[in-house]
Amino acid sequence: MTDPITNPATPEACFGKEAVALALADHAAVQGLADYIVDAKWDRKELTLTVAPENIVAACKAAQGAGYNFFEDVTAVDWYPAEPRFQLSYSLLSHKLKQRIRVVARLNEGQSIVSITAVWPSANFYEREVFDLFGVPFTGHPNLTRIMMPENWEGHPLRKDYPVEGYR
């Protein structure tokens, strides 16, 4: 397998599912997650694969099968007022392949996503943090409670529509 990170034939950047699949045909993640990718981006030697929110668990299992054995983190971005509002970014690492990928799922306001704690138990606290600070619910999470803010806190402070001085 050719390593797209060190292969000089790999383009500097390509955008779109088809362009990335063509340019990085030998990449383990592109091959392993092909059935779940709805969009893709290769830019600055970083691979970002977008999947539908309902396929996040299957995509994570496929990434494991492709050799991505380490879950680094999950975080969120609030694109308010754009829709879909939230972007969840899952960072995965393959020690064997020495490659990182970012798996992205986009959610609308009020939409939930299935927890990946069944695939990677270490996602527990990260998902709680995203829930606490952005208000994104994870269905099937073993203990979805606030982790940083007090239980009686109103709102989610990392949302772009959250008041600068909090609720009074």
WOCORCOR-V395381 format. One record per helix or strand of 2 or more residues. SS is the DSSP state (helix for helix, strand for strand). FROM is the first residue (numbers start at 0). TO is the last residue. If there is no record, write none. Layout:
ss=SS from=FROM to=TO
ss=SS from=FROM to=TO
This chain:
ss=strand from=12 to=14
ss=helix from=16 to=22
ss=helix from=27 to=31
ss=strand from=36 to=42
ss=strand from=45 to=50
ss=helix from=52 to=64
ss=strand from=69 to=77
ss=strand from=85 to=93
ss=strand from=98 to=106
ss=strand from=112 to=113
ss=helix from=122 to=133
ss=strand from=137 to=138
